[in-house]
Amino acid sequence: GGEGEGEAARERAAAVYAEAEASFRESGQKDERVLVLEAWRDMLARGGSEAALASVEAKMPKRVKKRRPVLGEEGEAAGWEEYYDYIFAEEEAAAPSLKILDMARKWKKQKVEGDS
């Protein structure tokens, strides 16, 4: 037994977590990916290196509240529902234009409200 065995087991588990996280990232399964990252982070928090823990924490997404239209049985608009989405670092890096679009939308809204 001893410390070496625990380290080897942690390394094997980390390899499984890394593979699962990559698979969910490629298939776009955000909720599943978050669950894998949380479990991986918890394992490292109980006995991993600071560097490994920091690298997993860096992969954790931002949780944002969004709204989407709800359709009734006939396909008609039936209001809005709020839901949580996860924004991962690579998505933010791939879409700096989203921030520009958001700023443009706010500017246009202010302009329209100012003109009336």
C-alpha positions, 0 to 999 in steps of 0.5 A: 500500500502506501502513498504511491498506490494512491497517486497511481490510482489518482493518475488513472482516474484523472486520465478517465476524467480527461477523456470524458471531459474531451468527449463531452466537449466534442459532442457539445454535452455541456451539463455532462461536461460540468458534472465530470469537471466537478467530480474531477475537481472534487477528487483533486481537492481531496488529494491532488496537486495544487497545479492539477487542481488549478488546471481543472478549475480553469476548465470550469465554465461560467454559469449564465442565466438565459431566457428562451421562448416557450411554445404551446401545444399548437406551436404558438408563443406561450411566454418565456422560460429561464434556464442556465447555460454554461460558457466555457473558456474556449467558447468565449475565446472563439466568440469575442464578437459576441461582446461587440454584438451585445454592446451594439444592441445596448447602444441601439436600444439607448439610441431608440429610447432616446429618439422617442 
